[in-house]
Amino acid sequence: MKIEIKKIGNSDGLLLPKELMQRLDLKRGQELHVTELAGGGLQLMPYDPDFEETMKIADQTMDQYRDTLAALAK
């Protein structure tokens, strides 16, 4: 499905077709979590504060142990 980034006031946004909103059980005003995927893609998921905190801790841990993780990956 192709959607376009549009100007909305002073911001830019994506307008999702009604049928997509219904199929994915999304509601107007609902918050979503955006994850950047390898290759330039995006993943949208319903926002979960617990998941957000878990991801923040995972990012901090990976930054802290970057060299160790790189050595283990060899």
For each residue, the residues with C-beta under 8 A, 3 or more apart:
1: 17 20
2:
3: 14 15 16 17
4: 14 15
5: 12 13 14
6: 12 13 14 15
7: 11 12
8: 11 12 13
9:
10:
11: 7 8
12: 5 6 7 8
13: 5 6 8
14: 3 4 5 6
15: 3 4 6
16: 3 20 21 26
17: 1 3 20 21
18: 21 22
19: 22 23
20: 1 16 17 23 24 26
21: 16 17 18 24 26 27 28
22: 18 19 25
23: 19 20
24: 20 21
25: 22
26: 16 20 21 30 32
27: 21 30
28: 21
29:
30: 26 27 46 47
31: 46 47
32: 26 44 45 46 47
33: 44 45 46 47 48 51 52
34: 42 43 44
35: 42 43 45
36: 40 41 42
37: 40 41 42 43
38: 41
39:
40: 36 37
41: 36 37 38
42: 34 35 36 37
43: 34 35 37
44: 32 33 34
45: 32 33 35 48 51
46: 30 31 32 33
47: 30 31 32 33 51 52
48: 33 45 51 52
49: 52 53
50: 53 54
51: 33 45 47 48 54 55
52: 33 47 48 49 55 56
53: 49 50 56 57
54: 50 51 57 58
55: 51 52 58 59
56: 52 53 59 60
57: 53 54 60 61
58: 54 55 61 62
59: 55 56 62 63
60: 56 57 63 64
61: 57 58 64 65
62: 58 59 65 66 69
63: 59 60 66
64: 60 61
65: 61 62 68 69
66: 62 63 69 70
67: 70 71
68: 65 71 72
69: 62 65 66 72 73
70: 66 67 73 74
71: 67 68 74
72: 68 69
73: 69 70
74: 70 71
